[in-house]
Every structure is written in C-alpha cells, then in structure tokens.
C-alpha cells in the first residue's frame, strides 16, 4: 500500500500513513480532529527523457 499525507483541519499537523487510496480522512494523532488527504510534495517531477520514470539514484527503475 502507498504512503499518503494528511493535514489536520485544526492544528495543521501533517501525518504520513500507509493506507488504501480510498481513505480520504483520518484522525489527527495530535489533537484528534479530522485530517484530510493532501497532495504530497514527495512525488516531484522527473526528467521526461528518463526511460523508467524514476530518478537514476532512487534505486527504482
């Protein structure tokens, strides 16, 4: 399963969680308010010329 980022609607803490892509909201571990799925900045962009779609130094192809 993929890792998703969730931002708390109250304290704005960002939490990472391994879960199904259908989970759009979790409970914030800090203040127990709802945390909504956000767009992760981790994914970034790669050079379109790379054949595998991943950075060469990532270990993935």
mmCIF file as Biopython writes it, N, C-alpha, C and O atoms, coordinates in Angstrom:
data_model
#
loop_
_atom_site.group_PDB
_atom_site.id
_atom_site.type_symbol
_atom_site.label_atom_id
_atom_site.label_alt_id
_atom_site.label_comp_id
_atom_site.label_asym_id
_atom_site.label_entity_id
_atom_site.label_seq_id
_atom_site.pdbx_PDB_ins_code
_atom_site.Cartn_x
_atom_site.Cartn_y
_atom_site.Cartn_z
_atom_site.occupancy
_atom_site.B_iso_or_equiv
_atom_site.auth_seq_id
_atom_site.auth_asym_id
_atom_site.pdbx_PDB_model_num
ATOM 1   N N  . UNK A ? 1  ? 0.831   -1.189 0.000   1.0 0.0 1  A 1 
ATOM 2   C CA . UNK A ? 1  ? 0.000   0.000  0.000   1.0 0.0 1  A 1 
ATOM 3   C C  . UNK A ? 1  ? 0.875   1.252  0.000   1.0 0.0 1  A 1 
ATOM 4   O O  . UNK A ? 1  ? 1.972   1.245  0.558   1.0 0.0 1  A 1 
ATOM 5   N N  . UNK A ? 2  ? 0.398   2.306  -0.616  1.0 0.0 2  A 1 
ATOM 6   C CA . UNK A ? 2  ? 1.168   3.556  -0.687  1.0 0.0 2  A 1 
ATOM 7   C C  . UNK A ? 2  ? 1.097   4.371  0.601   1.0 0.0 2  A 1 
ATOM 8   O O  . UNK A ? 2  ? 0.238   4.146  1.453   1.0 0.0 2  A 1 
ATOM 9   N N  . UNK A ? 3  ? 2.015   5.313  0.720   1.0 0.0 3  A 1 
ATOM 10  C CA . UNK A ? 3  ? 2.026   6.243  1.854   1.0 0.0 3  A 1 
ATOM 11  C C  . UNK A ? 3  ? 1.346   7.527  1.402   1.0 0.0 3  A 1 
ATOM 12  O O  . UNK A ? 3  ? 1.669   8.072  0.346   1.0 0.0 3  A 1 
ATOM 13  N N  . UNK A ? 4  ? 0.403   8.007  2.209   1.0 0.0 4  A 1 
ATOM 14  C CA . UNK A ? 4  ? -0.297  9.253  1.918   1.0 0.0 4  A 1 
ATOM 15  C C  . UNK A ? 4  ? -0.043  10.250 3.032   1.0 0.0 4  A 1 
ATOM 16  O O  . UNK A ? 4  ? 0.244   9.866  4.166   1.0 0.0 4  A 1 
ATOM 17  N N  . UNK A ? 5  ? -0.150  11.542 2.706   1.0 0.0 5  A 1 
ATOM 18  C CA . UNK A ? 5  ? -0.014  12.604 3.692   1.0 0.0 5  A 1 
ATOM 19  C C  . UNK A ? 5  ? -1.392  13.174 3.993   1.0 0.0 5  A 1 
ATOM 20  O O  . UNK A ? 5  ? -2.214  13.372 3.098   1.0 0.0 5  A 1 
ATOM 21  N N  . UNK A ? 6  ? -1.624  13.434 5.278   1.0 0.0 6  A 1 
ATOM 22  C CA . UNK A ? 6  ? -2.887  14.006 5.736   1.0 0.0 6  A 1 
ATOM 23  C C  . UNK A ? 6  ? -2.577  15.247 6.560   1.0 0.0 6  A 1 
ATOM 24  O O  . UNK A ? 6  ? -1.651  15.237 7.372   1.0 0.0 6  A 1 
ATOM 25  N N  . UNK A ? 7  ? -3.353  16.331 6.354   1.0 0.0 7  A 1 
ATOM 26  C CA . UNK A ? 7  ? -3.175  17.577 7.107   1.0 0.0 7  A 1 
ATOM 27  C C  . UNK A ? 7  ? -4.388  17.769 8.012   1.0 0.0 7  A 1 
ATOM 28  O O  . UNK A ? 7  ? -5.534  17.698 7.568   1.0 0.0 7  A 1 
ATOM 29  N N  . UNK A ? 8  ? -4.108  18.015 9.294   1.0 0.0 8  A 1 
ATOM 30  C CA . UNK A ? 8  ? -5.162  18.222 10.268  1.0 0.0 8  A 1 
ATOM 31  C C  . UNK A ? 8  ? -5.909  19.522 9.977   1.0 0.0 8  A 1 
ATOM 32  O O  . UNK A ? 8  ? -5.298  20.543 9.662   1.0 0.0 8  A 1 
ATOM 33  N N  . UNK A ? 9  ? -7.219  19.474 10.085  1.0 0.0 9  A 1 
ATOM 34  C CA . UNK A ? 9  ? -8.042  20.658 9.825   1.0 0.0 9  A 1 
ATOM 35  C C  . UNK A ? 9  ? -7.991  21.655 10.977  1.0 0.0 9  A 1 
ATOM 36  O O  . UNK A ? 9  ? -8.399  22.805 10.815  1.0 0.0 9  A 1 
ATOM 37  N N  . UNK A ? 10 ? -7.492  21.226 12.146  1.0 0.0 10 A 1 
ATOM 38  C CA . UNK A ? 10 ? -7.432  22.122 13.307  1.0 0.0 10 A 1 
ATOM 39  C C  . UNK A ? 10 ? -6.002  22.611 13.580  1.0 0.0 10 A 1 
ATOM 40  O O  . UNK A ? 10 ? -5.752  23.816 13.565  1.0 0.0 10 A 1 
ATOM 41  N N  . UNK A ? 11 ? -5.068  21.693 13.829  1.0 0.0 11 A 1 
ATOM 42  C CA . UNK A ? 11 ? -3.702  22.084 14.211  1.0 0.0 11 A 1 
ATOM 43  C C  . UNK A ? 11 ? -2.746  22.133 13.014  1.0 0.0 11 A 1 
ATOM 44  O O  . UNK A ? 11 ? -1.609  22.582 13.158  1.0 0.0 11 A 1 
ATOM 45  N N  . UNK A ? 12 ? -3.187  21.679 11.839  1.0 0.0 12 A 1 
ATOM 46  C CA . UNK A ? 12 ? -2.431  21.675 10.587  1.0 0.0 12 A 1 
ATOM 47  C C  . UNK A ? 12 ? -1.202  20.764 10.591  1.0 0.0 12 A 1 
ATOM 48  O O  . UNK A ? 12 ? -0.338  20.897 9.724   1.0 0.0 12 A 1 
ATOM 49  N N  . UNK A ? 13 ? -1.111  19.847 11.548  1.0 0.0 13 A 1 
ATOM 50  C CA . UNK A ? 13 ? -0.013  18.874 11.562  1.0 0.0 13 A 1 
ATOM 51  C C  . UNK A ? 13 ? -0.156  17.951 10.362  1.0 0.0 13 A 1 
ATOM 52  O O  . UNK A ? 13 ? -1.259  17.513 10.037  1.0 0.0 13 A 1 
ATOM 53  N N  . UNK A ? 14 ? 0.962   17.655 9.702   1.0 0.0 14 A 1 
ATOM 54  C CA . UNK A ? 14 ? 0.965   16.720 8.577   1.0 0.0 14 A 1 
ATOM 55  C C  . UNK A ? 14 ? 1.397   15.354 9.091   1.0 0.0 14 A 1 
ATOM 56  O O  . UNK A ? 14 ? 2.419   15.220 9.763   1.0 0.0 14 A 1 
ATOM 57  N N  . UNK A ? 15 ? 0.601   14.348 8.764   1.0 0.0 15 A 1 
ATOM 58  C CA . UNK A ? 15 ? 0.850   12.983 9.202   1.0 0.0 15 A 1 
ATOM 59  C C  . UNK A ? 15 ? 0.933   12.085 7.979   1.0 0.0 15 A 1 
ATOM 60  O O  . UNK A ? 15 ? 0.124   12.211 7.060   1.0 0.0 15 A 1 
ATOM 61  N N  . UNK A ? 16 ? 1.904   11.178 7.958   1.0 0.0 16 A 1 
ATOM 62  C CA . UNK A ? 16 ? 2.019   10.193 6.888   1.0 0.0 16 A 1 
ATOM 63  C C  . UNK A ? 16 ? 1.389   8.898  7.372   1.0 0.0 16 A 1 
ATOM 64  O O  . UNK A ? 16 ? 1.548   8.516  8.532   1.0 0.0 16 A 1 
ATOM 65  N N  . UNK A ? 17 ? 0.674   8.226  6.480   1.0 0.0 17 A 1 
ATOM 66  C CA . UNK A ? 17 ? 0.021   6.978  6.854   1.0 0.0 17 A 1 
ATOM 67  C C  . UNK A ? 17 ? 0.014   6.031  5.659   1.0 0.0 17 A 1 
ATOM 68  O O  . UNK A ? 17 ? -0.261  6.445  4.533   1.0 0.0 17 A 1 
ATOM 69  N N  . UNK A ? 18 ? 0.315   4.774  5.906   1.0 0.0 18 A 1 
ATOM 70  C CA . UNK A ? 18 ? 0.220   3.735  4.885   1.0 0.0 18 A 1 
ATOM 71  C C  . UNK A ? 18 ? -1.214  3.228  4.911   1.0 0.0 18 A 1 
ATOM 72  O O  . UNK A ? 18 ? -1.662  2.662  5.908   1.0 0.0 18 A 1 
ATOM 73  N N  . UNK A ? 19 ? -1.934  3.435  3.809   1.0 0.0 19 A 1 
ATOM 74  C CA . UNK A ? 19 ? -3.329  3.008  3.769   1.0 0.0 19 A 1 
ATOM 75  C C  . UNK A ? 19 ? -3.824  2.934  2.330   1.0 0.0 19 A 1 
ATOM 76  O O  . UNK A ? 19 ? -3.112  3.281  1.387   1.0 0.0 19 A 1 
ATOM 77  N N  . UNK A ? 20 ? -5.033  2.484  2.193   1.0 0.0 20 A 1 
ATOM 78  C CA . UNK A ? 20 ? -5.678  2.382  0.889   1.0 0.0 20 A 1 
ATOM 79  C C  . UNK A ? 20 ? -5.891  3.768  0.296   1.0 0.0 20 A 1 
ATOM 80  O O  . UNK A ? 20 ? -6.063  4.742  1.030   1.0 0.0 20 A 1 
ATOM 81  N N  . UNK A ? 21 ? -5.879  3.857  -1.009  1.0 0.0 21 A 1 
ATOM 82  C CA . UNK A ? 21 ? -6.070  5.150  -1.681  1.0 0.0 21 A 1 
ATOM 83  C C  . UNK A ? 21 ? -7.488  5.683  -1.506  1.0 0.0 21 A 1 
ATOM 84  O O  . UNK A ? 21 ? -7.742  6.851  -1.801  1.0 0.0 21 A 1 
ATOM 85  N N  . UNK A ? 22 ? -8.405  4.863  -1.039  1.0 0.0 22 A 1 
ATOM 86  C CA . UNK A ? 22 ? -9.784  5.309  -0.839  1.0 0.0 22 A 1 
ATOM 87  C C  . UNK A ? 22 ? -9.991  6.041  0.477   1.0 0.0 22 A 1 
ATOM 88  O O  . UNK A ? 22 ? -11.042 6.650  0.679   1.0 0.0 22 A 1 
ATOM 89  N N  . UNK A ? 23 ? -9.002  5.995  1.390   1.0 0.0 23 A 1 
ATOM 90  C CA . UNK A ? 23 ? -9.118  6.674  2.684   1.0 0.0 23 A 1 
ATOM 91  C C  . UNK A ? 23 ? -8.807  8.154  2.474   1.0 0.0 23 A 1 
ATOM 92  O O  . UNK A ? 23 ? -7.668  8.513  2.174   1.0 0.0 23 A 1 
ATOM 93  N N  . UNK A ? 24 ? -9.812  9.010  2.631   1.0 0.0 24 A 1 
ATOM 94  C CA . UNK A ? 24 ? -9.638  10.444 2.384   1.0 0.0 24 A 1 
ATOM 95  C C  . UNK A ? 24 ? -9.503  11.252 3.666   1.0 0.0 24 A 1 
ATOM 96  O O  . UNK A ? 24 ? -9.142  12.428 3.624   1.0 0.0 24 A 1 
ATOM 97  N N  . UNK A ? 25 ? -9.794  10.628 4.810   1.0 0.0 25 A 1 
ATOM 98  C CA . UNK A ? 25 ? -9.729  11.349 6.080   1.0 0.0 25 A 1 
ATOM 99  C C  . UNK A ? 25 ? -9.333  10.392 7.201   1.0 0.0 25 A 1 
ATOM 100 O O  . UNK A ? 25 ? -9.810  9.259  7.263   1.0 0.0 25 A 1 
ATOM 101 N N  . UNK A ? 26 ? -8.448  10.866 8.092   1.0 0.0 26 A 1 
ATOM 102 C CA . UNK A ? 26 ? -8.058  10.092 9.272   1.0 0.0 26 A 1 
ATOM 103 C C  . UNK A ? 26 ? -8.179  10.998 10.493  1.0 0.0 26 A 1 
ATOM 104 O O  . UNK A ? 26 ? -8.467  12.188 10.364  1.0 0.0 26 A 1 
ATOM 105 N N  . UNK A ? 27 ? -7.959  10.437 11.665  1.0 0.0 27 A 1 
ATOM 106 C CA . UNK A ? 27 ? -7.945  11.226 12.895  1.0 0.0 27 A 1 
ATOM 107 C C  . UNK A ? 27 ? -6.521  11.698 13.166  1.0 0.0 27 A 1 
ATOM 108 O O  . UNK A ? 27 ? -5.581  10.906 13.116  1.0 0.0 27 A 1 
ATOM 109 N N  . UNK A ? 28 ? -6.364  12.977 13.451  1.0 0.0 28 A 1 
ATOM 110 C CA . UNK A ? 28 ? -5.050  13.538 13.755  1.0 0.0 28 A 1 
ATOM 111 C C  . UNK A ? 28 ? -4.521  12.904 15.042  1.0 0.0 28 A 1 
ATOM 112 O O  . UNK A ? 28 ? -5.232  12.863 16.046  1.0 0.0 28 A 1 
ATOM 113 N N  . UNK A ? 29 ? -3.284  12.412 15.022  1.0 0.0 29 A 1 
ATOM 114 C CA . UNK A ? 29 ? -2.721  11.792 16.220  1.0 0.0 29 A 1 
ATOM 115 C C  . UNK A ? 29 ? -2.416  12.799 17.337  1.0 0.0 29 A 1 
ATOM 116 O O  . UNK A ? 29 ? -2.240  12.405 18.490  1.0 0.0 29 A 1 
ATOM 117 N N  . UNK A ? 30 ? -2.353  14.087 17.004  1.0 0.0 30 A 1 
ATOM 118 C CA . UNK A ? 30 ? -2.043  15.127 17.997  1.0 0.0 30 A 1 
ATOM 119 C C  . UNK A ? 30 ? -3.289  15.636 18.721  1.0 0.0 30 A 1 
ATOM 120 O O  . UNK A ? 30 ? -3.354  15.618 19.951  1.0 0.0 30 A 1 
ATOM 121 N N  . UNK A ? 31 ? -4.282  16.091 17.941  1.0 0.0 31 A 1 
ATOM 122 C CA . UNK A ? 31 ? -5.444  16.742 18.565  1.0 0.0 31 A 1 
ATOM 123 C C  . UNK A ? 31 ? -6.752  15.990 18.334  1.0 0.0 31 A 1 
ATOM 124 O O  . UNK A ? 31 ? -7.802  16.411 18.821  1.0 0.0 31 A 1 
ATOM 125 N N  . UNK A ? 32 ? -6.697  14.886 17.600  1.0 0.0 32 A 1 
ATOM 126 C CA . UNK A ? 32 ? -7.842  14.009 17.343  1.0 0.0 32 A 1 
ATOM 127 C C  . UNK A ? 32 ? -8.939  14.641 16.495  1.0 0.0 32 A 1 
ATOM 128 O O  . UNK A ? 32 ? -10.073 14.161 16.494  1.0 0.0 32 A 1 
ATOM 129 N N  . UNK A ? 33 ? -8.614  15.709 15.777  1.0 0.0 33 A 1 
ATOM 130 C CA . UNK A ? 33 ? -9.542  16.319 14.826  1.0 0.0 33 A 1 
ATOM 131 C C  . UNK A ? 33 ? -9.391  15.612 13.483  1.0 0.0 33 A 1 
ATOM 132 O O  . UNK A ? 33 ? -8.451  14.839 13.299  1.0 0.0 33 A 1 
ATOM 133 N N  . UNK A ? 34 ? -10.295 15.861 12.546  1.0 0.0 34 A 1 
ATOM 134 C CA . UNK A ? 34 ? -10.166 15.241 11.226  1.0 0.0 34 A 1 
ATOM 135 C C  . UNK A ? 34 ? -8.929  15.754 10.483  1.0 0.0 34 A 1 
ATOM 136 O O  . UNK A ? 34 ? -8.607  16.941 10.540  1.0 0.0 34 A 1 
ATOM 137 N N  . UNK A ? 35 ? -8.252  14.856 9.794   1.0 0.0 35 A 1 
ATOM 138 C CA . UNK A ? 35 ? -7.110  15.196 8.947   1.0 0.0 35 A 1 
ATOM 139 C C  . UNK A ? 35 ? -7.444  14.729 7.540   1.0 0.0 35 A 1 
ATOM 140 O O  . UNK A ? 35 ? -7.800  13.568 7.339   1.0 0.0 35 A 1 
ATOM 141 N N  . UNK A ? 36 ? -7.333  15.611 6.576   1.0 0.0 36 A 1 
ATOM 142 C CA . UNK A ? 36 ? -7.708  15.318 5.190   1.0 0.0 36 A 1 
ATOM 143 C C  . UNK A ? 36 ? -6.478  15.016 4.335   1.0 0.0 36 A 1 
ATOM 144 O O  . UNK A ? 36 ? -5.399  15.564 4.560   1.0 0.0 36 A 1 
ATOM 145 N N  . UNK A ? 37 ? -6.660  14.144 3.360   1.0 0.0 37 A 1 
ATOM 146 C CA . UNK A ? 37 ? -5.577  13.770 2.444   1.0 0.0 37 A 1 
ATOM 147 C C  . UNK A ? 37 ? -5.121  15.001 1.667   1.0 0.0 37 A 1 
ATOM 148 O O  . UNK A ? 37 ? -5.945  15.796 1.215   1.0 0.0 37 A 1 
ATOM 149 N N  . UNK A ? 38 ? -3.801  15.157 1.513   1.0 0.0 38 A 1 
ATOM 150 C CA . UNK A ? 38 ? -3.247  16.279 0.772   1.0 0.0 38 A 1 
ATOM 151 C C  . UNK A ? 38 ? -2.400  15.759 -0.381  1.0 0.0 38 A 1 
ATOM 152 O O  . UNK A ? 38 ? -2.084  14.571 -0.449  1.0 0.0 38 A 1 
ATOM 153 N N  . UNK A ? 39 ? -2.041  16.651 -1.274  1.0 0.0 39 A 1 
ATOM 154 C CA . UNK A ? 39 ? -1.128  16.312 -2.365  1.0 0.0 39 A 1 
ATOM 155 C C  . UNK A ? 39 ? 0.277   16.323 -1.794  1.0 0.0 39 A 1 
ATOM 156 O O  . UNK A ? 39 ? 0.701   17.322 -1.214  1.0 0.0 39 A 1 
ATOM 157 N N  . UNK A ? 40 ? 0.994   15.242 -1.949  1.0 0.0 40 A 1 
ATOM 158 C CA . UNK A ? 40 ? 2.337   15.115 -1.406  1.0 0.0 40 A 1 
ATOM 159 C C  . UNK A ? 40 ? 3.352   15.815 -2.288  1.0 0.0 40 A 1 
ATOM 160 O O  . UNK A ? 40 ? 3.288   15.707 -3.513  1.0 0.0 40 A 1 
ATOM 161 N N  . UNK A ? 41 ? 4.288   16.530 -1.684  1.0 0.0 41 A 1 
ATOM 162 C CA . UNK A ? 41 ? 5.368   17.144 -2.452  1.0 0.0 41 A 1 
ATOM 163 C C  . UNK A ? 41 ? 6.488   16.143 -2.699  1.0 0.0 41 A 1 
ATOM 164 O O  . UNK A ? 41 ? 7.414   16.425 -3.459  1.0 0.0 41 A 1 
ATOM 165 N N  . UNK A ? 42 ? 6.411   14.978 -2.066  1.0 0.0 42 A 1 
ATOM 166 C CA . UNK A ? 42 ? 7.425   13.944 -2.211  1.0 0.0 42 A 1 
ATOM 167 C C  . UNK A ? 42 ? 7.501   13.431 -3.637  1.0 0.0 42 A 1 
ATOM 168 O O  . UNK A ? 42 ? 8.590   13.117 -4.118  1.0 0.0 42 A 1 
ATOM 169 N N  . UNK A ? 43 ? 6.365   13.339 -4.326  1.0 0.0 43 A 1 
ATOM 170 C CA . UNK A ? 43 ? 6.330   12.719 -5.641  1.0 0.0 43 A 1 
ATOM 171 C C  . UNK A ? 43 ? 7.165   13.471 -6.668  1.0 0.0 43 A 1 
ATOM 172 O O  . UNK A ? 43 ? 7.810   12.839 -7.505  1.0 0.0 43 A 1 
ATOM 173 N N  . UNK A ? 44 ? 7.172   14.787 -6.631  1.0 0.0 44 A 1 
ATOM 174 C CA . UNK A ? 44 ? 8.014   15.588 -7.516  1.0 0.0 44 A 1 
ATOM 175 C C  . UNK A ? 44 ? 7.915   15.221 -8.980  1.0 0.0 44 A 1 
ATOM 176 O O  . UNK A ? 44 ? 7.112   14.366 -9.352  1.0 0.0 44 A 1 
ATOM 177 N N  . UNK A ? 45 ? 8.715   15.852 -9.812  1.0 0.0 45 A 1 
ATOM 178 C CA . UNK A ? 45 ? 8.734   15.559 -11.239 1.0 0.0 45 A 1 
ATOM 179 C C  . UNK A ? 45 ? 10.091  14.997 -11.620 1.0 0.0 45 A 1 
ATOM 180 O O  . UNK A ? 45 ? 11.110  15.295 -10.997 1.0 0.0 45 A 1 
ATOM 181 N N  . UNK A ? 46 ? 10.077  14.178 -12.659 1.0 0.0 46 A 1 
ATOM 182 C CA . UNK A ? 46 ? 11.327  13.616 -13.175 1.0 0.0 46 A 1 
ATOM 183 C C  . UNK A ? 46 ? 11.533  14.097 -14.594 1.0 0.0 46 A 1 
ATOM 184 O O  . UNK A ? 46 ? 10.604  14.600 -15.226 1.0 0.0 46 A 1 
ATOM 185 N N  . UNK A ? 47 ? 12.723  13.947 -15.088 1.0 0.0 47 A 1 
ATOM 186 C CA . UNK A ? 47 ? 13.034  14.302 -16.468 1.0 0.0 47 A 1 
ATOM 187 C C  . UNK A ? 47 ? 12.269  13.363 -17.396 1.0 0.0 47 A 1 
ATOM 188 O O  . UNK A ? 47 ? 12.353  12.144 -17.249 1.0 0.0 47 A 1 
ATOM 189 N N  . UNK A ? 48 ? 11.530  13.915 -18.340 1.0 0.0 48 A 1 
ATOM 190 C CA . UNK A ? 48 ? 10.723  13.084 -19.235 1.0 0.0 48 A 1 
ATOM 191 C C  . UNK A ? 48 ? 11.576  12.183 -20.118 1.0 0.0 48 A 1 
ATOM 192 O O  . UNK A ? 48 ? 11.065  11.225 -20.698 1.0 0.0 48 A 1 
ATOM 193 N N  . UNK A ? 49 ? 12.861  12.474 -20.226 1.0 0.0 49 A 1 
ATOM 194 C CA . UNK A ? 49 ? 13.745  11.654 -21.055 1.0 0.0 49 A 1 
ATOM 195 C C  . UNK A ? 49 ? 14.161  10.366 -20.357 1.0 0.0 49 A 1 
ATOM 196 O O  . UNK A ? 49 ? 14.658  9.446  -21.008 1.0 0.0 49 A 1 
ATOM 197 N N  . UNK A ? 50 ? 13.966  10.285 -19.035 1.0 0.0 50 A 1 
ATOM 198 C CA . UNK A ? 50 ? 14.383  9.059  -18.334 1.0 0.0 50 A 1 
ATOM 199 C C  . UNK A ? 50 ? 13.412  7.932  -18.667 1.0 0.0 50 A 1 
ATOM 200 O O  . UNK A ? 50 ? 12.196  8.106  -18.584 1.0 0.0 50 A 1 
ATOM 201 N N  . UNK A ? 51 ? 13.945  6.801  -19.035 1.0 0.0 51 A 1 
ATOM 202 C CA . UNK A ? 51 ? 13.138  5.679  -19.513 1.0 0.0 51 A 1 
ATOM 203 C C  . UNK A ? 51 ? 12.235  5.095  -18.431 1.0 0.0 51 A 1 
ATOM 204 O O  . UNK A ? 51 ? 11.081  4.766  -18.707 1.0 0.0 51 A 1 
ATOM 205 N N  . UNK A ? 52 ? 12.739  4.961  -17.208 1.0 0.0 52 A 1 
ATOM 206 C CA . UNK A ? 52 ? 11.972  4.305  -16.169 1.0 0.0 52 A 1 
ATOM 207 C C  . UNK A ? 52 ? 10.996  5.211  -15.431 1.0 0.0 52 A 1 
ATOM 208 O O  . UNK A ? 52 ? 10.111  4.706  -14.739 1.0 0.0 52 A 1 
ATOM 209 N N  . UNK A ? 53 ? 11.124  6.517  -15.550 1.0 0.0 53 A 1 
ATOM 210 C CA . UNK A ? 53 ? 10.242  7.421  -14.862 1.0 0.0 53 A 1 
ATOM 211 C C  . UNK A ? 53 ? 10.679  7.749  -13.455 1.0 0.0 53 A 1 
ATOM 212 O O  . UNK A ? 53 ? 10.028  8.556  -12.791 1.0 0.0 53 A 1 
ATOM 213 N N  . UNK A ? 54 ? 11.769  7.150  -12.968 1.0 0.0 54 A 1 
ATOM 214 C CA . UNK A ? 54 ? 12.296  7.420  -11.634 1.0 0.0 54 A 1 
ATOM 215 C C  . UNK A ? 54 ? 13.682  8.022  -11.756 1.0 0.0 54 A 1 
ATOM 216 O O  . UNK A ? 54 ? 14.373  7.828  -12.756 1.0 0.0 54 A 1 
ATOM 217 N N  . UNK A ? 55 ? 14.075  8.746  -10.738 1.0 0.0 55 A 1 
ATOM 218 C CA . UNK A ? 55 ? 15.419  9.318  -10.711 1.0 0.0 55 A 1 
ATOM 219 C C  . UNK A ? 55 ? 16.432  8.181  -10.714 1.0 0.0 55 A 1 
ATOM 220 O O  . UNK A ? 55 ? 16.226  7.197  -10.004 1.0 0.0 55 A 1 
ATOM 221 N N  . UNK A ? 56 ? 17.515  8.271  -11.477 1.0 0.0 56 A 1 
ATOM 222 C CA . UNK A ? 56 ? 18.515  7.192  -11.548 1.0 0.0 56 A 1 
ATOM 223 C C  . UNK A ? 56 ? 19.087  6.817  -10.183 1.0 0.0 56 A 1 
ATOM 224 O O  . UNK A ? 56 ? 19.423  5.655  -9.951  1.0 0.0 56 A 1 
ATOM 225 N N  . UNK A ? 57 ? 19.201  7.780  -9.285  1.0 0.0 57 A 1 
ATOM 226 C CA . UNK A ? 57 ? 19.776  7.492  -7.970  1.0 0.0 57 A 1 
ATOM 227 C C  . UNK A ? 57 ? 18.773  6.925  -6.970  1.0 0.0 57 A 1 
ATOM 228 O O  . UNK A ? 57 ? 19.142  6.629  -5.833  1.0 0.0 57 A 1 
ATOM 229 N N  . UNK A ? 58 ? 17.504  6.768  -7.376  1.0 0.0 58 A 1 
ATOM 230 C CA . UNK A ? 58 ? 16.471  6.321  -6.440  1.0 0.0 58 A 1 
ATOM 231 C C  . UNK A ? 58 ? 16.540  4.826  -6.150  1.0 0.0 58 A 1 
ATOM 232 O O  . UNK A ? 58 ? 16.004  4.368  -5.141  1.0 0.0 58 A 1 
ATOM 233 N N  . UNK A ? 59 ? 17.192  4.060  -7.021  1.0 0.0 59 A 1 
ATOM 234 C CA . UNK A ? 59 ? 17.239  2.613  -6.835  1.0 0.0 59 A 1 
ATOM 235 C C  . UNK A ? 59 ? 16.065  1.914  -7.483  1.0 0.0 59 A 1 
ATOM 236 O O  . UNK A ? 59 ? 15.999  0.685  -7.484  1.0 0.0 59 A 1 
ATOM 237 N N  . UNK A ? 60 ? 15.115  2.695  -8.047  1.0 0.0 60 A 1 
ATOM 238 C CA . UNK A ? 60 ? 13.973  2.118  -8.726  1.0 0.0 60 A 1 
ATOM 239 C C  . UNK A ? 60 ? 14.131  2.359  -10.221 1.0 0.0 60 A 1 
ATOM 240 O O  . UNK A ? 60 ? 14.752  3.336  -10.640 1.0 0.0 60 A 1 
ATOM 241 N N  . UNK A ? 61 ? 13.570  1.468  -11.013 1.0 0.0 61 A 1 
ATOM 242 C CA . UNK A ? 61 ? 13.641  1.671  -12.466 1.0 0.0 61 A 1 
ATOM 243 C C  . UNK A ? 61 ? 12.280  1.560  -13.087 1.0 0.0 61 A 1 
ATOM 244 O O  . UNK A ? 61 ? 12.143  1.702  -14.303 1.0 0.0 61 A 1 
#
